[in-house]
Amino acid sequence: MNLEQYLPVFLFILIGAAVGIAPQVIGYILGPNRPDPAKNSPYECGFEAFEDARMKFDVRYYLIAILFILFDLET
């Protein structure tokens, strides 16, 4: 078995991984990291989370969400 035939495939995988990972690593290293209480505070609804994120939802919630997506795409 001659592995020289697979060299372009390995190079393609290596370059693809480098293009996908290198910008993230560079951004993490060079990007500013100045957390403060205002940045770390909850912003969605204005109050702290009080329950587990994995709590169960009623089936009607998912039904309404699916209907919303369906009619939203239709319009």
Backbone hydrogen bonds in HBPLUS format (Angstrom, degrees):
<---DONOR---> <-ACCEPTOR-->    atom                        ^
c    i                          cat <-CA-CA->   ^        H-A-AA   ^      H-
h    n   atom  resd res      DA  || num        DHA   H-A  angle D-A-AA Bond
n    s   type  num  typ     dist DA aas  dist angle  dist       angle   num
A0006-TYR N   A0003-LEU O   3.10 MM   3  5.43 144.8  2.23 106.0 115.4     1
A0007-LEU N   A0004-GLU O   3.38 MM   3  5.29 163.5  2.40  99.9 104.7     2
A0010-PHE N   A0006-TYR O   3.01 MM   4  6.32 163.2  2.04 159.8 164.3     3
A0011-LEU N   A0007-LEU O   2.91 MM   4  6.08 161.9  1.94 155.2 160.4     4
A0012-PHE N   A0008-PRO O   2.91 MM   4  6.01 154.1  1.98 141.7 148.8     5
A0013-ILE N   A0009-VAL O   2.97 MM   4  6.25 157.8  2.02 150.1 155.7     6
A0014-LEU N   A0010-PHE O   2.90 MM   4  6.10 162.3  1.93 150.2 155.4     7
A0015-ILE N   A0011-LEU O   2.87 MM   4  6.01 168.2  1.88 154.0 157.0     8
A0016-GLY N   A0012-PHE O   2.93 MM   4  5.96 157.6  1.99 143.0 150.0     9
A0017-ALA N   A0013-ILE O   2.93 MM   4  6.08 157.9  1.98 147.8 153.6    10
A0018-ALA N   A0014-LEU O   2.94 MM   4  6.13 156.8  1.99 146.2 153.1    11
A0019-VAL N   A0015-ILE O   2.89 MM   4  6.07 158.4  1.93 150.4 155.8    12
A0020-GLY N   A0016-GLY O   3.06 MM   4  6.21 143.9  2.20 139.4 149.0    13
A0021-ILE N   A0017-ALA O   2.85 MM   4  5.91 152.0  1.92 150.8 158.1    14
A0022-ALA N   A0018-ALA O   2.87 MM   4  5.35 156.7  1.92 137.8 145.7    15
A0025-VAL N   A0021-ILE O   3.05 MM   4  6.31 159.6  2.09 158.7 165.0    16
A0026-ILE N   A0022-ALA O   2.90 MM   4  6.04 167.3  1.91 158.9 162.5    17
A0027-GLY N   A0023-PRO O   2.91 MM   4  5.96 158.9  1.96 141.7 147.8    18
A0028-TYR N   A0024-GLN O   2.97 MM   4  6.11 149.4  2.07 141.1 149.3    19
A0029-ILE N   A0025-VAL O   2.96 MM   4  6.16 154.4  2.03 148.7 155.4    20
A0030-LEU N   A0026-ILE O   2.86 MM   4  5.90 172.8  1.86 156.4 158.9    21
A0031-GLY N   A0027-GLY O   2.84 MM   4  5.13 137.4  2.02 129.7 138.8    22
A0039-LYS N   A0036-ASP O   3.08 MM   3  5.46 122.8  2.42 108.5 122.1    23
A0040-ASN N   A0036-ASP O   3.12 MM   4  6.37 152.4  2.20 156.2 164.7    24
A0061-TYR N   A0058-ASP O   3.04 MM   3  5.55 141.2  2.19 109.7 119.5    25
A0063-LEU N   A0059-VAL O   3.06 MM   4  6.38 156.2  2.11 150.6 158.1    26
A0064-ILE N   A0060-ARG O   2.91 MM   4  6.07 163.5  1.93 150.3 153.6    27
A0065-ALA N   A0061-TYR O   2.98 MM   4  6.20 155.3  2.04 145.7 153.1    28
A0066-ILE N   A0062-TYR O   2.90 MM   4  6.10 159.3  1.95 149.7 154.4    29
A0067-LEU N   A0063-LEU O   2.94 MM   4  6.15 160.5  1.98 148.8 154.6    30
A0068-PHE N   A0064-ILE O   2.86 MM   4  6.02 153.2  1.93 145.8 153.5    31
A0069-ILE N   A0065-ALA O   3.02 MM   4  6.29 162.7  2.05 148.7 152.5    32
A0070-LEU N   A0066-ILE O   2.93 MM   4  6.11 160.7  1.97 149.3 155.1    33
A0071-PHE N   A0067-LEU O   2.94 MM   4  6.12 173.4  1.94 155.7 156.5    34
A0072-ASP N   A0068-PHE O   2.80 MM   4  5.78 146.7  1.91 146.7 157.1    35
A0073-LEU N   A0069-ILE O   2.98 MM   4  6.06 156.7  2.03 147.0 151.7    36
A0074-GLU N   A0070-LEU O   3.04 MM   4  6.22 142.2  2.18 138.2 149.4    37
A0075-THR N   A0071-PHE O   3.11 MM   4  6.23 150.1  2.20 140.1 145.6    38
